[in-house]
Every structure is written in structure tokens, then in C-alpha cells.
Amino acid sequence: MIQRPQLLSAEPRGEVASLHDLLGIANAVEVEAVARYAQLAGEMERRGEAETAAVFREMRDIEKGHVDFVAQRARALGQELPPAGGFTWHLPPELSSSWDEVRHSQLLTPYRALAIAVTNEERAFAVYSYLAAQAEEPEVARQAESLAREELAHAAQLRVRRRRAYHSAHPERRRPRRPAPETLAELRALDTDLARQSAAALNAIATALETTGDTSSAGLVAAVAQREAGLAAGKAGPADTAVSDTGRSPPGLVREALRQLEFASEVYEEVIAQTERDELLQAAQTSLQRIVEGISLLGHRLSEIDTHDEPAGT
């Protein structure tokens, strides 16, 4: 059973006794996000901040896809999708207050816009996790857990985009680009190299987490490291990222692990953007999906142990 991260100050309101109730809440979450992103896009346009407005419009369109996903889930379950308006009151206040706070922010960059999107996906995950834990009907619990995993996947994908936005704003902090692979053999070599570096860095972070006493985080990071080491033929060579002396709290160390995976995701994003060969595109997308799954797992863990916003640059 997925445990509810401490992202909410209070439990979601009202009892969820049926799939009808759960789908109504899911619809309300996504419909609210569509409306809020559209509102924020308009606000940024009025301010003349076209780039940030474009990010919010893109987020609006992504959330429209999530609305369609909930509708498809309802059909697959043989349920009629309840109107969102009847379930808005179930939503925790943080989902509204975060939108209101950002609307009045005078400094809203594309990076910050995506950071807000990540936080709200994680809060939606927290809602579903709570509902799964409290559900008395097994099917309601199972579907709530499934929706929670979807929100984690959304958050992981947005983390990748957020990191790209950060480096677009701070090109001086970006690592040098690698030459794009032109063959499958070159892509496999890139996979091996990135996996070896990630495994080494993550193993070092797992060891540091052990020294803090956070064995749960250490075990999770070590498991992700083991998967990467398997792709690197069991070799975890020297990492090019040292474990920071300033990040030795468990949240700081988990963030370092996330940064390592997010760097790898950037590399695959660049390959996907540059290649026109179908076999390279498919292979790079498969590798990126593996990295996003790792980001999702570590992002989940970070949300469990730290409720604060991540510092700039993550």
C-alpha cells in the first residue's frame, strides 16, 4: 500500500465509499488544474511574460489530456463520470492556495511555473494515496493507488522539463553536451556510460544516507543504483558528481540522487530531439522511460521526508 506523503496540512474532506466518488474527485482535480493553468496563462499574457504564458498553456493542454484519461478510466470501469463541480469541495485547500499564491507572484519564470506544476502533481498524488489507505472497498483502493501512480509519473515527467527550463535560464551551469549517437551501437555505449556514472553516484549517496540513519531512503537509492549497474554490465565506475558536503541531510541527499537521474534524462531528451532515425528514437525513449521511473520513485521518497520546495537548480 502506498503511504500518504506529508504534502497536505489536512486530510481530504468527505468519505469516498465508491468508484463513483473516487472518479468524481479525480475529475475535479484535473478540471481544476485545466482552469487554473488557463487562468495563469492569461495573467502572464497580460503582464507581457509570453514565455511563461506559453508554459502555462502547455500545462493546460497536458491537463486536458489528464481529464480525458479520467474519462477513459470511468468508461473502462463501466462508470458514468460525475461532473467535477459536485466534488470540488473534497479537494484539500493546498490545491487552491498554491494557485492563488502564484497568481500574485511578481517573479514567475518558466522554471518556477514548472516547479509549481511538480508540487501540485505531488499533492494530487498525496490525495489519492490517502484515499487508497482509507478505502474500505478493495476496488476503490486499487483504483486510487493506480491514480496515485499516474500522478507520480506526471510529476516525474515535469521534473525533467523543469530541469531543462532551469538550464535554459542558466546556460553557464549546464554540463557540456555529448555528441549525439548516430548508431544503435553508439547509443548502447552511451547507455552504458551514463548507467555506470549514475550507479557510482547513487551508490555513494546510498552510503551517505546510511550514515544519517535513513535506511529506507538508502535502500531505495541503492536499488535504483543496482538497476543502473546492471545496465553497465555490473560496473559502477567513478562518478563525475561528488556527494555534496552541504547536502548530508536525507532530503538533501535524495535531491542529489534526483539530480543525477535528471542529468541522464536531459541527455536522452537531447538524443530524442536530434535523431530522425526510428530505431534510435525508440531506443532512446525506452531509456528515458527507465530514468523517469527512477525519478518517480525518488521523487515519491523525497515528498515523504520533506515538505519544502526544492532549492533552485534542482
N, C-alpha and C positions, 0 to 999 in steps of 0.2 A: 504493500500500500504506500502511495506517495504521501509524504508528510507535508503539512502546510508550512511554507516558509513564513518568517516573520516580516512580511511586507505590508500587512494590514494592521491598523490600530484596533480594529474591532472585527468580530465575526460577521460574515454576510447575514443579512436580515431575512427572516421568514423560513419556513420549513419547505424543503424540497422532497416531496414524497413520491414523485412520479417522473417519468421521462418527459411528460408534457411540461412540468415545471422547469426541469433542467434545460430543455430546449428553449423555453421562453427566456430564461436567464442568458443562455448563450447568444440568442438573437439580440437581446438587449445590449449585451456587452459590445457586439460587433456594430450594431446600428448606431450606438452612441459614439463609437470611435469614428465611424464614417462622418457623422455630423460634426464632430469636434475638429477633425482634420480639415474638413471643408471650411469650417469657420476660421481656423487658424490660417489657412491658405489665403482667404480673403483679407484677414487682418494684415498679413505680411505684404500682400499686394498693395494695400492702402498705404503702408509705410514705405513702399518703394523697394522692399527687400525681395527682389524677384527670385534669387537663388533659393532662399529659404522657403518662399511660397511654393516653388516647384517641388521641393522635398515633401512638403505637406500635401500637395496634390497627389504626388506619387503614393504617399502613405494612405490617402483617402481611397485611391484606386485599389491598393492592396487589400484594404479592409473590406471593400466591396466584394472582393473575391472570398474573403472570410465569411461574409454574410451568405454568399452562395453556397459555401461549404456547409454551413449550419443547415441551410435549407435541404441540401442533398442528404445530410445525415438524417434529418427528420423523415424524408421520403424513404430512405433505406430502412428505417426503423418502423415504418408504417404509421408515422405520427403526422398530424397536421401541425405545421409550425405556428405557434402562438404569436400574436402581434407583440412587438418589442415593448410598446408603451405600457402594457399591463404588468411588466416585470422590472421596470427601471428602478422601482423602489427597493428591490432586492440588492442592488449594487452597492458596494462599500463606498463610503464618502471619498476615499482617496482617489477613486477613478474620476470623480468630478473635480475635486480640489486641485489635482495636478494640472488639469486642463486650464482651470481658471487662473492658476498662478502663472503659467507660461504665457497666457494671453496678454497679461500685463507686464511681461518681461520686456525690458528695453534693449536687451542684448541677446538675440536669438539667432545663432548661426545654424547652418545645416548640421554640424556636429551635434549641437545641443538639441536640435529638433529630433535627431535620431536617438539621442540619449533618452529623451522623454518617451519616444516610442518603445525603446527597450524596456524601460521601467514599467510602462503600462501593460506590455505583454506579460511581464513577470507578475504584475499584480493580478491580471486575469488568471494566470496560472495558479496563483495563491487561492483565488476564489474557487476554482474547480477542485483544487487539492482538498480544500476544506469540505466542499460538498461531497467529494468522494469518501472522505474519512467519516462523515456524519450520516451518510445514506444507509437506510435500513434495507432497501431493496437492492439485491446484488447487481441487477442490470443497470440501475441508476448509478451505482458506484463504479461499475465498469465503464460506462459511457462518460462519466465525469473524469475518470482517470485518463481516458482517451483524449478528451478535450484539453485536459491539463498538458498532456504530452504535445498536442498541437501547438499550444501557446508557447511551450518551451522551444519548439522548433522555430516558431516565428521569431522569438527573442534572439535565438542563436543567429538566424539569418540577418536580423537587423544589427547585431553586434558586428558582423562582417562589414556591412555597409557603413556603420558608424566609424569603424576604424579607417575605412577608405576616405571618409569625409574629413577625418582628423588630419590624415596625411596630405590631403589636398590643400588644407588650410595651412599646414606646416611642412612644406616640402623639404626643408632643411633637416628635418628629423627622420625622414624616410630612409630606409636601408637601400643600398644600390640595387637596381633591378638586375635580375638574371637574364641572360639571353633566352629567348623563347625556344622551347624544344621544337624541332621540325619533324621528328620521327617518334614512333612509339617507344623505340629503344631509348631515345633521349629523355622522353617523359618518364619512363621507368627509372632511369638513372636519377632524375630529379626527385621522384617519389622516394627513392632510397636515401638520397642525401638529406631531404627535408625530414624524413622519418627518423633518421639517425640523430640529427640535431635535436629534434623535438624530444626523442626518448631520453637523450642525455640531460637536457634541461629539465624535463619533467621528473626524472629520477632524482636530480639534485633538489628540486623543490619538495618532492615527497619526503626526502630525508630531512630537510629543514622543518617540514610540517610535523614529522615525528618528534623532533626535539621540542616543539611547542606543546606537545601532548594532544594535538588534534589528530588522532589516529584515523578518524573517519575520512577527513579530507586527504590525509596522507595515502590511505588505501585507494581512494578514488583516483587521485593523481597518478599513483603507481600503476593502477590498472590501465589508464589511458597510455601511460608510458610503455607498458608491456605490449599493448597493441601496436604502437608505433615501432617498437623494437622488432616485433615480428615481421613487419614490412621491410625493415632494414636488415633482414637475414640475421636477426638476433644481435646485431651490433649496435651499441649506443656509443658512438664516438664522441669526441669533445664537442661541447655545445659552444655556440658563439654568443650566448647570452648568460652572463653570470647571475647568480641569485643575489638580489639587492640586499645590502645590509639594512636598508631602511624599510624593508617590507617583511620583517620577520614575524609579524602578527599573522595568524591564519588567514584573515581576509586579504592582507597584502600579498601573501604567498600564492593564494589561489588566483588572485588577479595576475600575478606574474605568469602562472601557468596558462591562463586565458590569453595573455599577450603572445605567448609562444605559439599557440594554436592560431590566433588571429593573424599573426605574421604569415604562417603557412597558408591560411585561407587567401590572403592577398596575392600570394604567388600564383595560386591556382586560378584566381579571378583574372589575373593578367593573362595567363595562358588561354583561358576561355575567350577573353576579349580579342586576342591576337590571332588565334588559329581559325582557319577556314576548312580544315580537314575534319570530316565527321568522326573518324576513329580517334583522333586526338581530342576532339571536343568531348566525346562520350567518356573517354578515359579520365580526362581532367575533371569532368563533372562528378564522376564516381569518387575520385579522390577528395574533391571539395566536400561532397556529402559526408564522407568519413570524418573530415575535420569539423564540419558543422555539428555532427553528432557529439564529438568530444567537447566542443564549445557549449553545447546544450547541457551536457552533464555537469561541467564545471560551473556554468552559469547558474544552474539549479543549486549546486552546493554553496556558491557564493551568496545567493539570495537567502539561504537558510542561516548563514552565520553572520551576515552583515546587511543591515537595512539601509545603509547610507549610500548616496550616489558615489559612483566611481570617480576617482580624480581624473582630471584632464589628461589625455594622452593614452588612455586605455582603449 
